[in-house]
């Protein structure tokens, strides 16, 4: 496991995260991020496939545990970041963690759509539970961390003191498999329950959204959207993260940018009762990312 966690994607199949960072001037850094990007669910309505497409494409729901622990680690690019070094880093990490015997069930990288001074990208690891997470890190630190850092420390630096873990459970489960080589879309809604409301009100709004998604998929076939409710395993007020105050995070994932755009257009339509129910229950700050799968 790379010493750090959540896909332009921090580390994609090609170059994604690697070429993006290194304390370089803004213009060069922007070029690197584009290279990085090409190399490698608050609830938003996602557009469903048309009836014609649904008749042609047969897709089974993706097998995924209902709950997990997901950790996100802030990372920065080093002076040796390049397409080649990123490919080498990714291959070395997968040699260690790519098998079924690894405690890391999945991993992905995130690059913010709007740049921030807090990080160049985010590395995310998905574990079955907190015990698996602790065991994974113990094994990494004992057997791999020193050599990995010596070889790739100038390529990528991820910060142990900026690692944020959440318990995560599906609201809308994934309905089809993504292509590992593609860049996907993600958004995280950092939500605070409104005054006079409780989490039960957010749950009720989520139930309505899930019912609408199920109905849409039954009529039009599977889509590439999924969403999970994430509860922080830390105190947001003292953790020094992107958002200093929130009660929960709703993650959103789309297979393609076109799918996200269509889904958001539907979600933002005037008079949408599903959106109104969420906005009545909680106030959310949204952060958008491009995402690439490292392991799935």
C-alpha positions as CSV (number, residue, x, y, z in Angstrom):
1,X,0.0,0.0,0.0
2,X,1.4,3.3,-1.0
3,X,2.0,5.5,2.0
4,X,-1.1,7.4,1.5
5,X,-5.7,7.2,0.1
6,X,-10.9,8.4,-3.0
7,X,-10.1,9.0,-9.6
8,X,-8.3,13.1,-12.9
9,X,-7.3,10.6,-10.9
10,X,-4.4,10.7,-8.8
11,X,-2.9,7.6,-10.1
12,X,-4.4,6.3,-13.3
13,X,-3.6,3.5,-15.6
14,X,-1.3,5.7,-17.5
15,X,0.2,8.8,-15.9
16,X,-2.4,10.7,-14.3
17,X,-1.2,11.7,-11.0
18,X,2.4,11.3,-11.6
19,X,3.1,13.9,-14.1
20,X,1.0,16.5,-12.3
21,X,3.1,17.6,-9.4
22,X,6.4,18.9,-8.4
23,X,6.7,22.4,-7.2
24,X,7.0,23.7,-10.7
25,X,5.7,27.0,-12.1
26,X,2.0,27.2,-12.5
27,X,1.9,26.8,-16.3
28,X,4.3,23.8,-16.3
29,X,2.4,22.3,-13.3
30,X,-0.8,22.6,-15.2
31,X,0.6,20.8,-18.2
32,X,1.9,18.0,-15.9
33,X,-1.5,17.7,-14.4
34,X,-3.1,17.3,-17.9
35,X,-0.6,14.6,-18.7
36,X,-1.3,12.9,-15.4
37,X,-5.0,13.0,-16.2
38,X,-4.7,11.5,-19.6
39,X,-2.5,8.7,-18.3
40,X,-4.5,7.1,-15.8
41,X,-22.9,9.5,-4.4
42,X,-25.9,14.1,-1.7
43,X,-27.5,12.6,-4.3
44,X,-27.6,13.4,-7.9
45,X,-29.9,11.9,-10.5
46,X,-27.9,10.1,-13.1
47,X,-29.3,9.8,-16.6
48,X,-30.2,6.2,-17.4
49,X,-29.5,4.4,-20.7
50,X,-32.1,4.6,-23.3
51,X,-34.4,1.6,-23.8
52,X,-32.7,0.7,-27.1
53,X,-29.3,0.6,-25.4
54,X,-30.7,-1.4,-22.5
55,X,-31.8,-4.0,-25.0
56,X,-28.3,-4.3,-26.5
57,X,-26.1,-4.1,-23.4
58,X,-26.5,-6.8,-20.8
59,X,-24.9,-5.8,-17.5
60,X,-25.1,-7.4,-14.1
61,X,-24.8,-5.5,-10.8
62,X,-21.2,-5.2,-9.6
63,X,-20.5,-7.4,-6.6
64,X,-19.5,-5.1,-3.8
65,X,-19.7,-5.4,0.0
66,X,-22.4,-3.2,1.5
67,X,-20.0,-1.6,4.0
68,X,-16.3,-0.8,4.1
69,X,-13.7,1.5,5.6
70,X,-12.2,4.0,3.1
71,X,-9.2,6.2,3.8
72,X,-8.1,9.2,1.9
73,X,-4.5,10.6,2.0
74,X,-3.3,13.9,0.7
75,X,-0.4,13.6,-1.7
76,X,2.0,15.8,-3.6
77,X,4.1,15.2,-6.6
78,X,7.9,15.1,-6.3
79,X,10.7,16.4,-8.5
80,X,11.1,13.0,-10.3
81,X,7.4,12.7,-11.2
82,X,7.0,11.6,-14.8
83,X,5.1,9.2,-16.9
84,X,7.7,6.5,-16.6
85,X,8.3,7.0,-12.8
86,X,4.5,6.9,-12.2
87,X,4.2,3.7,-14.2
88,X,7.0,2.2,-12.2
89,X,5.5,3.3,-8.9
90,X,2.1,1.9,-9.7
91,X,3.5,-1.4,-10.9
92,X,5.6,-1.7,-7.7
93,X,2.6,-0.9,-5.5
94,X,0.4,-3.5,-7.4
95,X,3.1,-6.1,-7.0
96,X,2.6,-5.7,-3.2
97,X,-1.1,-5.0,-3.0
98,X,-2.6,-6.2,-6.3
99,X,-3.5,-9.7,-5.2
100,X,-6.6,-11.0,-3.5
101,X,-4.6,-11.7,-0.3
102,X,-4.0,-8.0,0.2
103,X,-6.1,-6.3,2.9
104,X,-6.7,-3.5,0.4
105,X,-9.9,-4.5,-1.5
106,X,-9.7,-1.5,-3.9
107,X,-7.7,1.6,-4.5
108,X,-8.2,4.7,-6.6
109,X,-6.7,8.2,-7.1
110,X,-8.4,11.6,-7.2
111,X,-7.4,14.9,-8.7
112,X,-9.5,18.0,-7.9
113,X,-11.2,19.7,-10.7
114,X,-10.3,23.0,-9.1
115,X,-6.7,23.1,-7.9
116,X,-6.0,23.5,-4.2
117,X,-2.9,24.3,-2.1
118,X,-3.7,21.5,0.3
119,X,-2.7,18.7,-2.1
120,X,-2.0,17.7,-5.7
121,X,-4.1,14.6,-5.5
122,X,-5.6,12.1,-3.1
123,X,-4.9,8.4,-2.8
124,X,-7.7,6.2,-1.5
125,X,-7.6,2.7,-0.1
126,X,-10.7,0.6,0.6
127,X,-10.7,-2.0,3.4
128,X,-13.3,-4.5,4.6
129,X,-13.1,-3.0,8.1
130,X,-10.9,-1.1,10.6
131,X,-9.1,-4.3,11.7
132,X,-8.1,-5.0,8.1
133,X,-6.9,-1.4,7.7
134,X,-4.7,-1.6,10.8
135,X,-3.3,-5.0,9.8
136,X,-2.5,-3.7,6.3
137,X,-0.6,-0.7,7.6
138,X,1.3,-2.8,10.1
139,X,2.4,-5.1,7.4
140,X,3.3,-2.2,5.1
141,X,5.4,-0.4,7.7
142,X,7.2,-3.5,8.7
143,X,8.0,-5.0,5.3
144,X,7.7,-2.4,2.5
145,X,7.6,1.2,3.6
146,X,11.3,1.9,3.9
147,X,12.3,0.5,0.6
148,X,9.3,1.9,-1.2
149,X,10.0,5.4,0.1
150,X,13.7,5.2,-0.8
151,X,12.8,4.3,-4.4
152,X,9.8,6.5,-5.0
153,X,10.1,9.3,-2.4
154,X,11.0,11.8,-5.1
155,X,8.1,10.8,-7.2
156,X,5.3,11.1,-4.8
157,X,4.9,12.1,-1.2
158,X,1.7,11.2,0.7
159,X,1.2,12.6,4.2
160,X,0.4,10.2,7.1
161,X,-0.8,13.1,9.2
162,X,-3.4,14.0,6.5
163,X,-5.1,10.7,6.2
164,X,-8.8,10.6,6.8
165,X,-10.8,7.4,7.3
166,X,-14.5,6.9,7.0
167,X,-17.0,4.1,7.4
168,X,-18.8,3.8,4.1
169,X,-22.1,2.1,3.1
170,X,-23.7,2.1,-0.3
171,X,-26.8,4.2,-0.9
172,X,-26.9,3.4,-4.6
173,X,-24.8,0.4,-5.5
174,X,-22.8,0.2,-8.7
175,X,-24.8,-1.4,-11.5
176,X,-22.0,-2.0,-14.1
177,X,-18.3,-2.5,-14.2
178,X,-16.1,0.5,-15.2
179,X,-13.2,0.3,-17.6
180,X,-9.9,0.4,-15.6
181,X,-8.2,2.4,-18.3
182,X,-10.6,5.3,-18.3
183,X,-10.9,8.5,-16.3
184,X,-14.1,8.7,-14.3
185,X,-15.9,11.4,-12.3
186,X,-16.4,11.8,-8.5
187,X,-18.0,14.3,-6.2
188,X,-18.0,14.5,-2.4
189,X,-20.8,16.3,-0.6
190,X,-19.7,17.4,2.9
191,X,-23.1,17.7,4.6
192,X,-24.2,19.3,7.9
193,X,-27.7,18.5,9.2
194,X,-29.8,21.6,9.2
195,X,-31.1,23.2,12.4
196,X,-34.2,21.4,13.7
197,X,-33.4,18.3,11.5
198,X,-31.8,15.0,12.3
199,X,-30.0,12.3,10.4
200,X,-33.3,10.6,10.1
201,X,-34.4,13.4,7.7
202,X,-31.4,12.8,5.5
203,X,-32.1,9.1,5.6
204,X,-35.7,9.7,4.5
205,X,-34.5,11.9,1.6
206,X,-32.0,9.2,0.6
207,X,-34.7,6.5,0.7
208,X,-36.7,8.5,-1.9
209,X,-33.7,9.0,-4.1
210,X,-32.8,5.3,-4.0
211,X,-36.4,4.4,-4.9
212,X,-36.2,6.7,-7.9
213,X,-32.9,5.2,-9.0
214,X,-34.2,1.7,-8.7
215,X,-37.3,2.6,-10.8
216,X,-35.2,4.2,-13.4
217,X,-32.9,1.3,-13.7
218,X,-35.8,-1.2,-13.9
219,X,-37.2,0.8,-16.8
220,X,-34.0,1.8,-18.7
221,X,-31.3,-0.6,-17.7
222,X,-28.0,-0.2,-15.7
223,X,-26.0,3.0,-15.5
224,X,-22.6,3.9,-14.3
225,X,-23.6,5.9,-11.2
226,X,-23.1,4.9,-7.6
227,X,-23.3,6.7,-4.2
228,X,-22.2,6.0,-0.7
229,X,-22.8,7.5,2.8
230,X,-19.6,8.1,4.6
231,X,-19.3,8.8,8.3
232,X,-16.0,10.3,9.6
233,X,-13.8,8.3,12.0
234,X,-12.2,11.5,13.1
235,X,-13.2,14.9,14.4
236,X,-13.6,17.2,11.3
237,X,-13.2,20.3,13.5
238,X,-9.6,19.4,14.5
239,X,-8.4,17.2,11.6
240,X,-7.3,20.1,9.3
241,X,-9.1,18.7,6.3
242,X,-10.7,20.5,3.3
243,X,-14.0,21.1,5.2
244,X,-13.8,21.9,8.9
245,X,-17.4,21.1,9.9
246,X,-19.7,18.4,8.6
247,X,-21.8,15.5,9.9
248,X,-21.4,13.1,7.0
249,X,-20.1,12.9,3.4
250,X,-22.2,11.6,0.5
251,X,-19.9,10.4,-2.3
252,X,-21.0,10.3,-5.9
253,X,-19.4,8.4,-8.7
254,X,-20.1,8.4,-12.5
255,X,-18.6,6.3,-15.2
256,X,-18.2,9.2,-17.7
257,X,-18.2,13.0,-17.7
258,X,-21.2,12.9,-20.1
259,X,-23.2,10.8,-17.6
260,X,-22.3,13.2,-14.8
261,X,-23.4,16.2,-16.8
262,X,-26.7,14.6,-17.8
263,X,-27.4,13.5,-14.2
264,X,-26.6,16.9,-12.7
265,X,-28.8,18.6,-15.3
266,X,-31.7,16.4,-14.1
267,X,-30.9,16.9,-10.5
268,X,-30.8,20.7,-10.8
269,X,-34.1,21.0,-12.7
270,X,-36.5,23.4,-11.1
271,X,-39.1,21.8,-8.8
272,X,-37.1,18.5,-8.4
273,X,-38.8,17.1,-5.2
274,X,-35.8,14.8,-4.5
275,X,-33.3,17.7,-4.4
276,X,-35.8,19.8,-2.3
277,X,-35.9,17.0,0.3
278,X,-32.2,16.9,0.6
279,X,-31.8,20.6,0.8
280,X,-34.4,20.7,3.5
281,X,-32.6,18.1,5.6
282,X,-29.0,19.2,5.2
283,X,-26.6,21.8,3.8
284,X,-23.7,20.5,1.7
285,X,-20.4,21.7,0.3
286,X,-19.5,19.9,-2.9
287,X,-16.0,19.1,-4.2
288,X,-15.5,17.6,-7.7
289,X,-12.7,15.2,-8.8
290,X,-11.5,13.2,-11.7
291,X,-11.0,9.6,-10.7
292,X,-9.0,6.6,-11.8
293,X,-9.1,3.1,-10.5
294,X,-5.8,1.6,-9.4
295,X,-7.3,-1.7,-8.1
296,X,-10.9,-2.9,-8.2
